[in-house]
């Protein structure tokens, strides 16, 4: 059934007694999802969400639970977004010991590459890369296809120098369970781009790896997580945004937290 839960977030439904699987899709991206063709749990499990149709202010959410239906029973279902948030909390340049030690990064931006554009609506496990966009490392493909381009691209609006900048940049992507970076299963990347002494450089950072692997014990972007980045750029980057930078070029402090946790405001280096 399709309904508006209203302020009370209570939905009435009728069912025969006995064990049931209940699923919910909140803020659906389509008017019907061709409901007439859905007659089983397997058909619901086959539904896909489309990142290009997402609105981070009102994201598609879903939930599932097993219940024992009875007379006048009441259940509480937890629903959560399919999206994950990539949060650039702080950034600065530290070119100490370089010939360009006093340089700053100009015309800087942050964007995502190798983004999964499709994800299963109710899965909370494996998210195999599906229909990735920006596989060449540049932002234009996703910017032109997104209903809300600000989900995947943002400009810093000021030079990045030796002082810590807190840009409040939040980008959004679907989960990615890739364990290896291959042509068929590319890692989703956060790319910092900017001009240093008149030359354009890129800093592609594998979101799936590094600090986050040490924290979780495995690579991959999970559903409904916030990936927090504190970034120090140590030297000029690469000229090809499809090649990830090394840990000597960019120093990253990373952490993962639930999406509903407010970001920390105190940052130390």
C-alpha positions as CSV (number, residue, x, y, z in Angstrom):
1,X,0.0,0.0,0.0
2,X,1.0,3.6,-0.5
3,X,0.3,6.1,2.3
4,X,1.3,9.3,4.0
5,X,2.4,8.5,7.6
6,X,1.9,12.1,8.8
7,X,3.4,13.5,11.9
8,X,2.7,10.5,14.0
9,X,4.6,8.2,11.7
10,X,2.0,5.5,12.2
11,X,0.7,3.4,9.3
12,X,-2.3,1.1,9.6
13,X,-2.2,-2.2,7.6
14,X,-4.3,-5.4,7.5
15,X,-2.9,-8.9,7.3
16,X,-3.8,-12.5,8.1
17,X,-2.3,-13.8,11.4
18,X,1.1,-15.5,11.4
19,X,4.7,-14.8,10.5
20,X,5.2,-11.9,8.0
21,X,8.0,-10.0,6.4
22,X,7.2,-6.3,6.3
23,X,9.1,-3.8,4.2
24,X,8.8,-0.1,3.9
25,X,10.1,2.4,1.3
26,X,10.0,6.0,2.4
27,X,10.3,9.0,-0.1
28,X,10.1,6.7,-3.1
29,X,11.6,8.1,-6.3
30,X,8.8,6.9,-8.5
31,X,5.0,7.2,-8.3
32,X,4.3,3.5,-8.5
33,X,7.5,1.4,-8.8
34,X,5.1,-0.7,-11.0
35,X,3.5,-2.1,-7.8
36,X,1.2,-4.3,-9.9
37,X,4.2,-6.5,-10.7
38,X,5.2,-6.9,-7.1
39,X,3.7,-10.0,-5.5
40,X,6.5,-11.4,-3.4
41,X,9.4,-10.4,-1.2
42,X,11.8,-11.3,-4.0
43,X,10.3,-8.8,-6.3
44,X,10.6,-6.1,-3.6
45,X,14.3,-7.1,-3.1
46,X,14.9,-6.6,-6.8
47,X,14.0,-2.9,-6.7
48,X,16.8,-0.4,-7.3
49,X,17.2,3.2,-6.1
50,X,18.7,5.7,-8.6
51,X,21.3,8.2,-7.2
52,X,20.5,10.6,-10.0
53,X,17.0,11.0,-8.5
54,X,18.0,11.4,-4.9
55,X,17.4,14.5,-2.8
56,X,19.7,14.5,0.3
57,X,17.2,16.7,2.2
58,X,14.5,14.0,1.6
59,X,16.5,10.8,0.8
60,X,14.9,7.5,-0.1
61,X,14.8,5.3,3.0
62,X,13.8,1.8,3.6
63,X,13.4,-0.8,6.3
64,X,12.5,-4.5,6.8
65,X,11.4,-6.6,9.7
66,X,10.0,-10.0,10.6
67,X,6.8,-10.0,12.7
68,X,4.2,-12.3,14.0
69,X,0.9,-10.7,12.9
70,X,-1.9,-10.8,15.4
71,X,-5.0,-8.9,16.4
72,X,-4.3,-5.2,17.1
73,X,-0.5,-5.7,17.1
74,X,1.8,-2.7,17.0
75,X,5.4,-2.8,15.7
76,X,8.2,-0.2,15.3
77,X,10.3,-0.3,12.2
78,X,13.6,1.3,11.8
79,X,14.1,2.9,8.3
80,X,17.4,4.5,7.1
81,X,18.7,6.1,3.9
82,X,20.4,4.1,1.2
83,X,22.8,7.1,0.9
84,X,26.1,7.6,2.6
85,X,27.6,11.0,3.4
86,X,31.2,12.0,2.6
87,X,32.0,15.0,4.9
88,X,35.1,17.1,4.3
89,X,35.5,18.5,7.8
90,X,38.8,20.3,7.4
91,X,41.6,20.8,4.9
92,X,44.9,22.7,4.7
93,X,48.1,22.8,2.7
94,X,51.5,22.1,4.3
95,X,54.2,22.5,1.7
96,X,57.1,22.7,4.2
97,X,60.4,21.9,2.6
98,X,59.1,22.3,-0.9
99,X,60.3,25.0,-3.4
100,X,56.7,26.2,-3.4
101,X,56.4,26.2,0.4
102,X,54.4,29.5,0.4
103,X,52.0,28.5,-2.4
104,X,48.3,28.1,-1.9
105,X,45.7,26.1,-3.7
106,X,43.4,28.2,-5.8
107,X,40.0,27.5,-7.6
108,X,39.7,24.4,-5.4
109,X,36.7,22.0,-5.5
110,X,35.8,18.6,-4.1
111,X,33.8,15.9,-6.0
112,X,33.2,12.2,-6.2
113,X,34.3,9.7,-8.9
114,X,33.4,6.1,-9.6
115,X,30.0,6.6,-8.0
116,X,27.4,3.8,-8.0
117,X,24.3,5.2,-9.6
118,X,22.1,2.3,-8.7
119,X,21.7,0.4,-5.4
120,X,19.2,-2.2,-4.2
121,X,16.5,-0.5,-2.1
122,X,16.3,-2.8,0.9
123,X,19.7,-4.5,1.0
124,X,21.9,-3.9,4.0
125,X,24.7,-6.2,2.9
126,X,26.5,-6.5,-0.4
127,X,26.5,-3.5,-2.7
128,X,28.3,-4.5,-5.9
129,X,29.1,-1.5,-8.1
130,X,26.3,-0.9,-10.5
131,X,26.3,1.6,-13.4
132,X,29.2,3.7,-12.1
133,X,29.5,7.2,-13.3
134,X,32.6,9.5,-13.5
135,X,34.9,6.5,-14.1
136,X,37.3,8.8,-15.9
137,X,37.8,10.8,-12.7
138,X,36.2,14.0,-13.9
139,X,32.9,15.3,-12.4
140,X,31.0,16.3,-15.4
141,X,29.1,13.1,-16.2
142,X,27.4,13.0,-12.8
143,X,26.9,16.7,-12.5
144,X,25.0,16.7,-15.8
145,X,22.9,13.7,-14.8
146,X,22.0,14.5,-11.2
147,X,18.7,16.0,-10.1
148,X,20.8,17.7,-7.3
149,X,24.4,18.1,-8.7
150,X,25.5,19.5,-5.3
151,X,25.4,15.9,-4.0
152,X,28.6,15.1,-5.9
153,X,30.4,18.4,-6.5
154,X,31.2,21.4,-4.3
155,X,33.5,24.4,-4.6
156,X,35.6,25.6,-1.6
157,X,35.0,29.3,-2.5
158,X,38.4,30.4,-1.1
159,X,42.1,29.6,-1.3
160,X,43.4,26.7,0.7
161,X,46.6,27.6,2.5
162,X,48.5,26.8,5.7
163,X,45.6,27.7,8.0
164,X,43.0,25.0,8.7
165,X,39.9,25.5,6.6
166,X,36.5,24.1,7.7
167,X,34.5,24.0,4.5
168,X,31.4,22.1,5.6
169,X,31.4,20.2,2.4
170,X,29.0,17.3,2.4
171,X,28.8,15.0,-0.7
172,X,26.6,11.9,-1.1
173,X,26.9,8.5,-2.7
174,X,25.5,5.0,-2.7
175,X,27.4,2.2,-0.9
176,X,30.2,0.3,-2.5
177,X,31.3,-3.1,-1.3
178,X,34.4,-3.4,-3.6
179,X,37.2,-5.2,-1.9
180,X,39.6,-4.7,-4.9
181,X,39.9,-1.7,-7.2
182,X,39.4,-3.2,-10.7
183,X,37.8,-2.0,-13.9
184,X,34.6,-3.8,-13.0
185,X,34.6,-3.0,-9.3
186,X,36.2,0.5,-8.9
187,X,36.6,2.1,-5.6
188,X,34.5,5.3,-5.1
189,X,36.9,8.3,-4.6
190,X,36.8,11.7,-3.1
191,X,38.7,14.0,-5.4
192,X,40.2,17.3,-4.3
193,X,41.2,19.5,-7.3
194,X,42.9,22.9,-7.4
195,X,45.5,25.1,-9.0
196,X,49.0,25.5,-7.5
197,X,51.3,28.1,-9.1
198,X,49.1,28.0,-12.3
199,X,49.0,24.3,-12.7
200,X,45.9,22.1,-12.1
201,X,46.4,19.1,-9.8
202,X,44.1,16.4,-8.6
203,X,44.1,14.4,-5.3
204,X,41.9,11.3,-5.8
205,X,41.4,9.6,-2.4
206,X,40.0,6.0,-2.1
207,X,37.1,6.3,0.3
208,X,37.1,2.5,0.7
209,X,40.6,2.3,2.0
210,X,43.1,3.8,4.4
211,X,41.9,5.1,7.8
212,X,38.5,3.6,7.3
213,X,39.8,0.1,6.7
214,X,41.8,0.3,9.9
215,X,38.7,1.4,11.8
216,X,36.3,-1.3,10.4
217,X,38.7,-4.1,9.4
218,X,37.4,-4.2,5.8
219,X,37.2,-2.0,2.8
220,X,34.0,-0.7,1.2
221,X,31.5,2.1,1.8
222,X,28.6,1.1,4.0
223,X,25.0,2.2,3.9
224,X,23.9,5.2,6.0
225,X,27.3,6.1,7.2
226,X,29.2,9.4,7.4
227,X,32.8,9.3,6.3
228,X,34.6,12.2,7.9
229,X,37.8,13.6,6.3
230,X,40.5,15.8,7.8
231,X,42.9,16.4,5.0
232,X,46.5,17.8,4.9
233,X,47.9,18.3,1.3
234,X,51.7,17.9,1.4
235,X,52.8,18.3,-2.2
236,X,51.5,18.7,-5.7
237,X,49.1,16.0,-6.8
238,X,48.6,14.1,-10.1
239,X,47.5,15.4,-13.4
240,X,45.2,12.3,-14.1
241,X,42.2,12.2,-11.7
242,X,41.7,8.5,-12.2
243,X,45.0,7.7,-10.4
244,X,44.8,7.7,-6.5
245,X,47.4,9.7,-4.7
246,X,49.8,8.2,-2.2
247,X,49.9,8.8,1.6
248,X,53.0,10.9,1.1
249,X,51.1,13.4,-1.0
250,X,48.0,13.7,1.2
251,X,47.7,12.9,4.9
252,X,44.2,11.9,6.0
253,X,42.6,11.5,9.4
254,X,39.4,9.6,8.9
255,X,36.5,8.3,10.9
256,X,33.1,6.7,10.4
257,X,30.1,7.7,12.4
258,X,26.3,7.2,12.0
259,X,24.7,9.8,9.7
260,X,22.5,11.2,12.5
261,X,25.5,12.2,14.7
262,X,26.4,15.9,14.6
263,X,29.9,16.6,13.2
264,X,32.6,17.5,15.7
265,X,33.7,21.2,15.7
266,X,37.1,20.9,17.3
267,X,39.8,19.8,15.0
268,X,43.4,19.1,16.0
269,X,46.5,18.6,13.9
